[in-house]
Each structure stands twice: as C-alpha cells, then as structure tokens.
C-alpha cells in the first residue's frame, strides 16, 4: 500500500509538473508572439525612418540644387555688374580726358583772342568780369601781355587779380580777396 501511495504520489507529482510544463509552453508561446509583434512594429518603424530619411535627403538635394542655381545667377549678375563698372570707369576717364582737352582748347582760343586784342579793350573787358574769371584768362597769357593789360586795368581790380594769380589756379569766384591779402 505504501508502494501504491508512493506511486500515486509520484504520479500526481508528475502530472502536476506536466501541468506546469504546459503552462510554461503557453507562456513561452505567448511571449514569442509578443516578441514577433514587437519585431514587426520595429521593422515598420525602421521602414518609416528610412522613407523619411530618403525624403529628407531628396529635399536637401533639391534645396542644394536651387541654392547652387541662385548662387550661379548671382555670380553671373556680379560679373555683369563688374564689367559694367569697368566700362563706366573707362568711359568716365575718356570723358574726363575729352573735357580736359576741350577746356584746354577753349582756354587757348580765349587766350589767342586776348593776345590779338588791343590792351585797352582787353583791360576794359576784364574789369567788367569777376576777379576769378579775369585771373583765369590772364593766367593763360604771356607775362608781357599780362603786364600790358594790367597797366590799362582799374588799379584795384588789377591788384585783386594779381593776388589771385599769385595764389594760382584753380581760380574760384568764391575765394575772398581779403583772405589772399
């Protein structure tokens, strides 16, 4: 009987252990399913991340391309502006040279006219001008002609013009004779 009881007890223990084994298998199966679902979810997230990464990369490439185009356009405009600036500077220098030549030719013509004029008439005309204008004309004449014309000018005017001549060009009509004395 003890043997029978012992066998029964052993059988119950084995059955009870089997029952626990079955429960462990179901727990493992359940956990395995959870892990598979989690892996699927991770795979989906990874695919979403890769798609986002590719979309971001494409967007960045597109923006870089646009930026590069804008930079090229800007560089072209800058090059055109530099070329225009150089052309304007060249034209300015040419115009400045032409203006100087014209001014020189004008001064020569005026000087030639005063050289051919009688001294008394030249003195009368210069007396009626501003002192700066008279000094500019006399500056371009020979010293001999200047002395002959100034001899016939109003002494006060001749004195003022002499001070302007002494100061030298450019002769400015705004320069006060008092500051030259």
PyMOL CGO cylinders between C-alpha atoms (Angstrom):
from pymol import cmd
from pymol.cgo import CYLINDER

trace = [
    CYLINDER, 0.00, 0.00, 0.00, 2.78, 2.30, 0.73, 0.3, 1, 1, 1, 1, 1, 1,
    CYLINDER, 2.78, 2.30, 0.73, 4.03, 1.45, -2.59, 0.3, 1, 1, 1, 1, 1, 1,
    CYLINDER, 4.03, 1.45, -2.59, 0.68, 2.24, -4.11, 0.3, 1, 1, 1, 1, 1, 1,
    CYLINDER, 0.68, 2.24, -4.11, 0.55, 5.53, -2.26, 0.3, 1, 1, 1, 1, 1, 1,
    CYLINDER, 0.55, 5.53, -2.26, 4.04, 6.32, -3.24, 0.3, 1, 1, 1, 1, 1, 1,
    CYLINDER, 4.04, 6.32, -3.24, 3.22, 5.55, -6.88, 0.3, 1, 1, 1, 1, 1, 1,
    CYLINDER, 3.22, 5.55, -6.88, 0.13, 7.68, -6.66, 0.3, 1, 1, 1, 1, 1, 1,
    CYLINDER, 0.13, 7.68, -6.66, 2.04, 10.49, -5.13, 0.3, 1, 1, 1, 1, 1, 1,
    CYLINDER, 2.04, 10.49, -5.13, 4.68, 10.16, -7.78, 0.3, 1, 1, 1, 1, 1, 1,
    CYLINDER, 4.68, 10.16, -7.78, 2.04, 10.13, -10.48, 0.3, 1, 1, 1, 1, 1, 1,
    CYLINDER, 2.04, 10.13, -10.48, 0.38, 13.22, -9.07, 0.3, 1, 1, 1, 1, 1, 1,
    CYLINDER, 0.38, 13.22, -9.07, 3.70, 14.97, -8.84, 0.3, 1, 1, 1, 1, 1, 1,
    CYLINDER, 3.70, 14.97, -8.84, 4.46, 14.12, -12.46, 0.3, 1, 1, 1, 1, 1, 1,
    CYLINDER, 4.46, 14.12, -12.46, 1.03, 15.25, -13.59, 0.3, 1, 1, 1, 1, 1, 1,
    CYLINDER, 1.03, 15.25, -13.59, 1.37, 18.40, -11.59, 0.3, 1, 1, 1, 1, 1, 1,
    CYLINDER, 1.37, 18.40, -11.59, 4.81, 19.01, -13.12, 0.3, 1, 1, 1, 1, 1, 1,
    CYLINDER, 4.81, 19.01, -13.12, 3.39, 18.33, -16.61, 0.3, 1, 1, 1, 1, 1, 1,
    CYLINDER, 3.39, 18.33, -16.61, 0.67, 20.82, -15.91, 0.3, 1, 1, 1, 1, 1, 1,
    CYLINDER, 0.67, 20.82, -15.91, 3.33, 23.38, -15.04, 0.3, 1, 1, 1, 1, 1, 1,
    CYLINDER, 3.33, 23.38, -15.04, 5.20, 22.41, -18.19, 0.3, 1, 1, 1, 1, 1, 1,
    CYLINDER, 5.20, 22.41, -18.19, 2.16, 23.04, -20.30, 0.3, 1, 1, 1, 1, 1, 1,
    CYLINDER, 2.16, 23.04, -20.30, 1.71, 26.40, -18.67, 0.3, 1, 1, 1, 1, 1, 1,
    CYLINDER, 1.71, 26.40, -18.67, 5.35, 27.27, -19.37, 0.3, 1, 1, 1, 1, 1, 1,
    CYLINDER, 5.35, 27.27, -19.37, 4.93, 26.34, -23.02, 0.3, 1, 1, 1, 1, 1, 1,
    CYLINDER, 4.93, 26.34, -23.02, 1.88, 28.52, -23.34, 0.3, 1, 1, 1, 1, 1, 1,
    CYLINDER, 1.88, 28.52, -23.34, 3.71, 31.39, -21.64, 0.3, 1, 1, 1, 1, 1, 1,
    CYLINDER, 3.71, 31.39, -21.64, 6.65, 30.93, -23.98, 0.3, 1, 1, 1, 1, 1, 1,
    CYLINDER, 6.65, 30.93, -23.98, 4.33, 30.82, -26.98, 0.3, 1, 1, 1, 1, 1, 1,
    CYLINDER, 4.33, 30.82, -26.98, 2.54, 33.91, -25.76, 0.3, 1, 1, 1, 1, 1, 1,
    CYLINDER, 2.54, 33.91, -25.76, 5.82, 35.72, -25.19, 0.3, 1, 1, 1, 1, 1, 1,
    CYLINDER, 5.82, 35.72, -25.19, 7.08, 34.57, -28.58, 0.3, 1, 1, 1, 1, 1, 1,
    CYLINDER, 7.08, 34.57, -28.58, 4.00, 36.10, -30.24, 0.3, 1, 1, 1, 1, 1, 1,
    CYLINDER, 4.00, 36.10, -30.24, 4.54, 39.35, -28.37, 0.3, 1, 1, 1, 1, 1, 1,
    CYLINDER, 4.54, 39.35, -28.37, 8.17, 39.45, -29.46, 0.3, 1, 1, 1, 1, 1, 1,
    CYLINDER, 8.17, 39.45, -29.46, 7.20, 38.77, -33.10, 0.3, 1, 1, 1, 1, 1, 1,
    CYLINDER, 7.20, 38.77, -33.10, 4.64, 41.59, -32.99, 0.3, 1, 1, 1, 1, 1, 1,
    CYLINDER, 4.64, 41.59, -32.99, 7.26, 43.89, -31.46, 0.3, 1, 1, 1, 1, 1, 1,
    CYLINDER, 7.26, 43.89, -31.46, 9.76, 42.95, -34.18, 0.3, 1, 1, 1, 1, 1, 1,
    CYLINDER, 9.76, 42.95, -34.18, 7.16, 43.69, -36.87, 0.3, 1, 1, 1, 1, 1, 1,
    CYLINDER, 7.16, 43.69, -36.87, 6.45, 47.05, -35.26, 0.3, 1, 1, 1, 1, 1, 1,
    CYLINDER, 6.45, 47.05, -35.26, 10.21, 47.80, -35.13, 0.3, 1, 1, 1, 1, 1, 1,
    CYLINDER, 10.21, 47.80, -35.13, 10.54, 46.80, -38.81, 0.3, 1, 1, 1, 1, 1, 1,
    CYLINDER, 10.54, 46.80, -38.81, 7.67, 49.11, -39.73, 0.3, 1, 1, 1, 1, 1, 1,
    CYLINDER, 7.67, 49.11, -39.73, 9.26, 51.97, -37.80, 0.3, 1, 1, 1, 1, 1, 1,
    CYLINDER, 9.26, 51.97, -37.80, 12.61, 51.26, -39.44, 0.3, 1, 1, 1, 1, 1, 1,
    CYLINDER, 12.61, 51.26, -39.44, 10.97, 51.38, -42.88, 0.3, 1, 1, 1, 1, 1, 1,
    CYLINDER, 10.97, 51.38, -42.88, 9.21, 54.63, -41.98, 0.3, 1, 1, 1, 1, 1, 1,
    CYLINDER, 9.21, 54.63, -41.98, 12.51, 56.07, -40.78, 0.3, 1, 1, 1, 1, 1, 1,
    CYLINDER, 12.51, 56.07, -40.78, 14.28, 55.04, -43.98, 0.3, 1, 1, 1, 1, 1, 1,
    CYLINDER, 14.28, 55.04, -43.98, 11.49, 56.57, -46.08, 0.3, 1, 1, 1, 1, 1, 1,
    CYLINDER, 11.49, 56.57, -46.08, 11.71, 59.77, -44.05, 0.3, 1, 1, 1, 1, 1, 1,
    CYLINDER, 11.71, 59.77, -44.05, 15.49, 59.75, -44.38, 0.3, 1, 1, 1, 1, 1, 1,
    CYLINDER, 15.49, 59.75, -44.38, 15.26, 59.32, -48.17, 0.3, 1, 1, 1, 1, 1, 1,
    CYLINDER, 15.26, 59.32, -48.17, 12.64, 62.06, -48.44, 0.3, 1, 1, 1, 1, 1, 1,
    CYLINDER, 12.64, 62.06, -48.44, 14.80, 64.39, -46.34, 0.3, 1, 1, 1, 1, 1, 1,
    CYLINDER, 14.80, 64.39, -46.34, 17.84, 63.57, -48.46, 0.3, 1, 1, 1, 1, 1, 1,
    CYLINDER, 17.84, 63.57, -48.46, 15.90, 64.25, -51.68, 0.3, 1, 1, 1, 1, 1, 1,
    CYLINDER, 15.90, 64.25, -51.68, 14.59, 67.53, -50.27, 0.3, 1, 1, 1, 1, 1, 1,
    CYLINDER, 14.59, 67.53, -50.27, 18.08, 68.60, -49.20, 0.3, 1, 1, 1, 1, 1, 1,
    CYLINDER, 18.08, 68.60, -49.20, 19.47, 67.73, -52.64, 0.3, 1, 1, 1, 1, 1, 1,
    CYLINDER, 19.47, 67.73, -52.64, 16.67, 69.74, -54.25, 0.3, 1, 1, 1, 1, 1, 1,
    CYLINDER, 16.67, 69.74, -54.25, 17.35, 72.72, -52.00, 0.3, 1, 1, 1, 1, 1, 1,
    CYLINDER, 17.35, 72.72, -52.00, 21.11, 72.46, -52.64, 0.3, 1, 1, 1, 1, 1, 1,
    CYLINDER, 21.11, 72.46, -52.64, 20.43, 72.42, -56.37, 0.3, 1, 1, 1, 1, 1, 1,
    CYLINDER, 20.43, 72.42, -56.37, 18.23, 75.54, -56.12, 0.3, 1, 1, 1, 1, 1, 1,
    CYLINDER, 18.23, 75.54, -56.12, 20.80, 77.25, -53.94, 0.3, 1, 1, 1, 1, 1, 1,
    CYLINDER, 20.80, 77.25, -53.94, 23.54, 76.39, -56.41, 0.3, 1, 1, 1, 1, 1, 1,
    CYLINDER, 23.54, 76.39, -56.41, 21.45, 77.81, -59.27, 0.3, 1, 1, 1, 1, 1, 1,
    CYLINDER, 21.45, 77.81, -59.27, 20.78, 81.01, -57.33, 0.3, 1, 1, 1, 1, 1, 1,
    CYLINDER, 20.78, 81.01, -57.33, 24.47, 81.29, -56.49, 0.3, 1, 1, 1, 1, 1, 1,
    CYLINDER, 24.47, 81.29, -56.49, 25.38, 80.88, -60.17, 0.3, 1, 1, 1, 1, 1, 1,
    CYLINDER, 25.38, 80.88, -60.17, 22.82, 83.51, -61.16, 0.3, 1, 1, 1, 1, 1, 1,
    CYLINDER, 22.82, 83.51, -61.16, 24.17, 85.85, -58.52, 0.3, 1, 1, 1, 1, 1, 1,
    CYLINDER, 24.17, 85.85, -58.52, 27.75, 85.30, -59.69, 0.3, 1, 1, 1, 1, 1, 1,
    CYLINDER, 27.75, 85.30, -59.69, 26.69, 86.00, -63.29, 0.3, 1, 1, 1, 1, 1, 1,
    CYLINDER, 26.69, 86.00, -63.29, 24.97, 89.22, -62.22, 0.3, 1, 1, 1, 1, 1, 1,
    CYLINDER, 24.97, 89.22, -62.22, 28.02, 90.20, -60.19, 0.3, 1, 1, 1, 1, 1, 1,
    CYLINDER, 28.02, 90.20, -60.19, 30.28, 89.57, -63.18, 0.3, 1, 1, 1, 1, 1, 1,
    CYLINDER, 30.28, 89.57, -63.18, 27.99, 91.68, -65.37, 0.3, 1, 1, 1, 1, 1, 1,
    CYLINDER, 27.99, 91.68, -65.37, 27.97, 94.43, -62.76, 0.3, 1, 1, 1, 1, 1, 1,
    CYLINDER, 27.97, 94.43, -62.76, 31.79, 94.37, -62.55, 0.3, 1, 1, 1, 1, 1, 1,
    CYLINDER, 31.79, 94.37, -62.55, 32.05, 94.52, -66.34, 0.3, 1, 1, 1, 1, 1, 1,
    CYLINDER, 32.05, 94.52, -66.34, 29.59, 97.42, -66.43, 0.3, 1, 1, 1, 1, 1, 1,
    CYLINDER, 29.59, 97.42, -66.43, 31.51, 99.17, -63.67, 0.3, 1, 1, 1, 1, 1, 1,
    CYLINDER, 31.51, 99.17, -63.67, 34.78, 98.81, -65.59, 0.3, 1, 1, 1, 1, 1, 1,
    CYLINDER, 34.78, 98.81, -65.59, 33.10, 100.10, -68.73, 0.3, 1, 1, 1, 1, 1, 1,
    CYLINDER, 33.10, 100.10, -68.73, 31.66, 103.08, -66.85, 0.3, 1, 1, 1, 1, 1, 1,
    CYLINDER, 31.66, 103.08, -66.85, 35.05, 103.87, -65.31, 0.3, 1, 1, 1, 1, 1, 1,
    CYLINDER, 35.05, 103.87, -65.31, 36.66, 103.65, -68.74, 0.3, 1, 1, 1, 1, 1, 1,
    CYLINDER, 36.66, 103.65, -68.74, 34.02, 105.96, -70.23, 0.3, 1, 1, 1, 1, 1, 1,
    CYLINDER, 34.02, 105.96, -70.23, 34.39, 108.33, -67.29, 0.3, 1, 1, 1, 1, 1, 1,
    CYLINDER, 34.39, 108.33, -67.29, 38.16, 108.54, -67.79, 0.3, 1, 1, 1, 1, 1, 1,
    CYLINDER, 38.16, 108.54, -67.79, 37.71, 109.07, -71.52, 0.3, 1, 1, 1, 1, 1, 1,
    CYLINDER, 37.71, 109.07, -71.52, 35.13, 111.80, -70.88, 0.3, 1, 1, 1, 1, 1, 1,
    CYLINDER, 35.13, 111.80, -70.88, 37.37, 113.39, -68.29, 0.3, 1, 1, 1, 1, 1, 1,
    CYLINDER, 37.37, 113.39, -68.29, 40.23, 113.43, -70.79, 0.3, 1, 1, 1, 1, 1, 1,
    CYLINDER, 40.23, 113.43, -70.79, 37.98, 114.88, -73.51, 0.3, 1, 1, 1, 1, 1, 1,
    CYLINDER, 37.98, 114.88, -73.51, 36.65, 117.50, -71.12, 0.3, 1, 1, 1, 1, 1, 1,
    CYLINDER, 36.65, 117.50, -71.12, 40.21, 118.46, -70.22, 0.3, 1, 1, 1, 1, 1, 1,
    CYLINDER, 40.21, 118.46, -70.22, 41.14, 118.72, -73.88, 0.3, 1, 1, 1, 1, 1, 1,
    CYLINDER, 41.14, 118.72, -73.88, 38.03, 120.80, -74.60, 0.3, 1, 1, 1, 1, 1, 1,
    CYLINDER, 38.03, 120.80, -74.60, 38.79, 123.05, -71.65, 0.3, 1, 1, 1, 1, 1, 1,
    CYLINDER, 38.79, 123.05, -71.65, 42.38, 123.44, -72.80, 0.3, 1, 1, 1, 1, 1, 1,
    CYLINDER, 42.38, 123.44, -72.80, 41.25, 124.23, -76.36, 0.3, 1, 1, 1, 1, 1, 1,
    CYLINDER, 41.25, 124.23, -76.36, 38.72, 126.76, -75.00, 0.3, 1, 1, 1, 1, 1, 1,
    CYLINDER, 38.72, 126.76, -75.00, 41.38, 128.42, -72.87, 0.3, 1, 1, 1, 1, 1, 1,
    CYLINDER, 41.38, 128.42, -72.87, 43.74, 128.56, -75.86, 0.3, 1, 1, 1, 1, 1, 1,
    CYLINDER, 43.74, 128.56, -75.86, 41.09, 130.18, -78.04, 0.3, 1, 1, 1, 1, 1, 1,
    CYLINDER, 41.09, 130.18, -78.04, 40.29, 132.74, -75.38, 0.3, 1, 1, 1, 1, 1, 1,
    CYLINDER, 40.29, 132.74, -75.38, 43.98, 133.38, -74.81, 0.3, 1, 1, 1, 1, 1, 1,
    CYLINDER, 43.98, 133.38, -74.81, 44.56, 133.81, -78.54, 0.3, 1, 1, 1, 1, 1, 1,
    CYLINDER, 44.56, 133.81, -78.54, 41.65, 136.23, -78.74, 0.3, 1, 1, 1, 1, 1, 1,
    CYLINDER, 41.65, 136.23, -78.74, 43.05, 138.33, -75.88, 0.3, 1, 1, 1, 1, 1, 1,
    CYLINDER, 43.05, 138.33, -75.88, 46.56, 138.18, -77.35, 0.3, 1, 1, 1, 1, 1, 1,
    CYLINDER, 46.56, 138.18, -77.35, 45.21, 139.69, -80.59, 0.3, 1, 1, 1, 1, 1, 1,
    CYLINDER, 45.21, 139.69, -80.59, 43.09, 142.30, -78.79, 0.3, 1, 1, 1, 1, 1, 1,
    CYLINDER, 43.09, 142.30, -78.79, 44.25, 145.79, -78.06, 0.3, 1, 1, 1, 1, 1, 1,
    CYLINDER, 44.25, 145.79, -78.06, 45.41, 146.14, -74.45, 0.3, 1, 1, 1, 1, 1, 1,
    CYLINDER, 45.41, 146.14, -74.45, 42.93, 148.87, -73.55, 0.3, 1, 1, 1, 1, 1, 1,
    CYLINDER, 42.93, 148.87, -73.55, 39.91, 146.91, -74.83, 0.3, 1, 1, 1, 1, 1, 1,
    CYLINDER, 39.91, 146.91, -74.83, 41.11, 143.73, -73.08, 0.3, 1, 1, 1, 1, 1, 1,
    CYLINDER, 41.11, 143.73, -73.08, 41.56, 145.67, -69.82, 0.3, 1, 1, 1, 1, 1, 1,
    CYLINDER, 41.56, 145.67, -69.82, 38.02, 147.10, -70.10, 0.3, 1, 1, 1, 1, 1, 1,
    CYLINDER, 38.02, 147.10, -70.10, 36.50, 143.65, -70.64, 0.3, 1, 1, 1, 1, 1, 1,
    CYLINDER, 36.50, 143.65, -70.64, 38.50, 142.09, -67.77, 0.3, 1, 1, 1, 1, 1, 1,
    CYLINDER, 38.50, 142.09, -67.77, 37.48, 144.93, -65.43, 0.3, 1, 1, 1, 1, 1, 1,
    CYLINDER, 37.48, 144.93, -65.43, 33.82, 144.00, -66.02, 0.3, 1, 1, 1, 1, 1, 1,
    CYLINDER, 33.82, 144.00, -66.02, 34.38, 140.28, -65.20, 0.3, 1, 1, 1, 1, 1, 1,
    CYLINDER, 34.38, 140.28, -65.20, 34.63, 138.60, -61.84, 0.3, 1, 1, 1, 1, 1, 1,
    CYLINDER, 34.63, 138.60, -61.84, 38.15, 138.60, -60.49, 0.3, 1, 1, 1, 1, 1, 1,
    CYLINDER, 38.15, 138.60, -60.49, 38.37, 134.80, -60.77, 0.3, 1, 1, 1, 1, 1, 1,
    CYLINDER, 38.37, 134.80, -60.77, 37.36, 134.82, -64.46, 0.3, 1, 1, 1, 1, 1, 1,
    CYLINDER, 37.36, 134.82, -64.46, 39.83, 137.63, -65.21, 0.3, 1, 1, 1, 1, 1, 1,
    CYLINDER, 39.83, 137.63, -65.21, 42.61, 135.76, -63.38, 0.3, 1, 1, 1, 1, 1, 1,
    CYLINDER, 42.61, 135.76, -63.38, 41.84, 132.58, -65.34, 0.3, 1, 1, 1, 1, 1, 1,
    CYLINDER, 41.84, 132.58, -65.34, 42.12, 134.41, -68.67, 0.3, 1, 1, 1, 1, 1, 1,
    CYLINDER, 42.12, 134.41, -68.67, 45.28, 136.30, -67.70, 0.3, 1, 1, 1, 1, 1, 1,
    CYLINDER, 45.28, 136.30, -67.70, 46.88, 133.11, -66.37, 0.3, 1, 1, 1, 1, 1, 1,
    CYLINDER, 46.88, 133.11, -66.37, 46.93, 131.67, -69.90, 0.3, 1, 1, 1, 1, 1, 1,
    CYLINDER, 46.93, 131.67, -69.90, 48.57, 134.78, -71.46, 0.3, 1, 1, 1, 1, 1, 1,
    CYLINDER, 48.57, 134.78, -71.46, 52.24, 135.63, -71.75, 0.3, 1, 1, 1, 1, 1, 1,
    CYLINDER, 52.24, 135.63, -71.75, 53.77, 137.70, -68.92, 0.3, 1, 1, 1, 1, 1, 1,
    CYLINDER, 53.77, 137.70, -68.92, 54.40, 140.57, -71.35, 0.3, 1, 1, 1, 1, 1, 1,
    CYLINDER, 54.40, 140.57, -71.35, 50.75, 140.66, -72.45, 0.3, 1, 1, 1, 1, 1, 1,
    CYLINDER, 50.75, 140.66, -72.45, 49.55, 140.39, -68.82, 0.3, 1, 1, 1, 1, 1, 1,
    CYLINDER, 49.55, 140.39, -68.82, 51.60, 143.41, -67.80, 0.3, 1, 1, 1, 1, 1, 1,
    CYLINDER, 51.60, 143.41, -67.80, 50.33, 145.49, -70.73, 0.3, 1, 1, 1, 1, 1, 1,
    CYLINDER, 50.33, 145.49, -70.73, 46.68, 144.63, -69.98, 0.3, 1, 1, 1, 1, 1, 1,
    CYLINDER, 46.68, 144.63, -69.98, 47.00, 145.14, -66.21, 0.3, 1, 1, 1, 1, 1, 1,
    CYLINDER, 47.00, 145.14, -66.21, 48.60, 148.50, -66.86, 0.3, 1, 1, 1, 1, 1, 1,
    CYLINDER, 48.60, 148.50, -66.86, 45.33, 149.61, -68.50, 0.3, 1, 1, 1, 1, 1, 1,
    CYLINDER, 45.33, 149.61, -68.50, 43.01, 147.97, -65.87, 0.3, 1, 1, 1, 1, 1, 1,
    CYLINDER, 43.01, 147.97, -65.87, 41.46, 149.67, -62.87, 0.3, 1, 1, 1, 1, 1, 1,
    CYLINDER, 41.46, 149.67, -62.87, 44.25, 149.56, -60.22, 0.3, 1, 1, 1, 1, 1, 1,
    CYLINDER, 44.25, 149.56, -60.22, 42.02, 147.97, -57.54, 0.3, 1, 1, 1, 1, 1, 1,
    CYLINDER, 42.02, 147.97, -57.54, 40.87, 145.27, -59.92, 0.3, 1, 1, 1, 1, 1, 1,
    CYLINDER, 40.87, 145.27, -59.92, 44.42, 144.69, -61.15, 0.3, 1, 1, 1, 1, 1, 1,
    CYLINDER, 44.42, 144.69, -61.15, 45.56, 144.32, -57.54, 0.3, 1, 1, 1, 1, 1, 1,
    CYLINDER, 45.56, 144.32, -57.54, 42.85, 141.75, -56.77, 0.3, 1, 1, 1, 1, 1, 1,
    CYLINDER, 42.85, 141.75, -56.77, 43.59, 139.79, -59.94, 0.3, 1, 1, 1, 1, 1, 1,
    CYLINDER, 43.59, 139.79, -59.94, 47.32, 139.87, -59.13, 0.3, 1, 1, 1, 1, 1, 1,
    CYLINDER, 47.32, 139.87, -59.13, 46.61, 138.30, -55.72, 0.3, 1, 1, 1, 1, 1, 1,
    CYLINDER, 46.61, 138.30, -55.72, 44.52, 135.58, -57.36, 0.3, 1, 1, 1, 1, 1, 1,
    CYLINDER, 44.52, 135.58, -57.36, 47.27, 134.93, -59.91, 0.3, 1, 1, 1, 1, 1, 1,
    CYLINDER, 47.27, 134.93, -59.91, 49.78, 134.72, -57.09, 0.3, 1, 1, 1, 1, 1, 1,
    CYLINDER, 49.78, 134.72, -57.09, 47.61, 132.08, -55.31, 0.3, 1, 1, 1, 1, 1, 1,
    CYLINDER, 47.61, 132.08, -55.31, 47.42, 130.11, -58.56, 0.3, 1, 1, 1, 1, 1, 1,
    CYLINDER, 47.42, 130.11, -58.56, 44.72, 128.01, -60.15, 0.3, 1, 1, 1, 1, 1, 1,
    CYLINDER, 44.72, 128.01, -60.15, 42.06, 126.91, -59.76, 0.3, 1, 1, 1, 1, 1, 1,
    CYLINDER, 42.06, 126.91, -59.76, 40.59, 130.35, -59.61, 0.3, 1, 1, 1, 1, 1, 1,
    CYLINDER, 40.59, 130.35, -59.61, 37.43, 130.30, -57.56, 0.3, 1, 1, 1, 1, 1, 1,
    CYLINDER, 37.43, 130.30, -57.56, 34.95, 133.15, -57.63, 0.3, 1, 1, 1, 1, 1, 1,
    CYLINDER, 34.95, 133.15, -57.63, 34.02, 132.29, -54.04, 0.3, 1, 1, 1, 1, 1, 1,
    CYLINDER, 34.02, 132.29, -54.04, 37.56, 132.99, -52.78, 0.3, 1, 1, 1, 1, 1, 1,
    CYLINDER, 37.56, 132.99, -52.78, 37.62, 136.24, -50.89, 0.3, 1, 1, 1, 1, 1, 1,
    CYLINDER, 37.62, 136.24, -50.89, 40.27, 138.70, -51.97, 0.3, 1, 1, 1, 1, 1, 1,
    CYLINDER, 40.27, 138.70, -51.97, 40.65, 139.71, -48.31, 0.3, 1, 1, 1, 1, 1, 1,
    CYLINDER, 40.65, 139.71, -48.31, 41.83, 136.21, -47.40, 0.3, 1, 1, 1, 1, 1, 1,
    CYLINDER, 41.83, 136.21, -47.40, 44.55, 136.44, -50.07, 0.3, 1, 1, 1, 1, 1, 1,
    CYLINDER, 44.55, 136.44, -50.07, 45.99, 139.72, -48.75, 0.3, 1, 1, 1, 1, 1, 1,
]
cmd.load_cgo(trace, "trace")
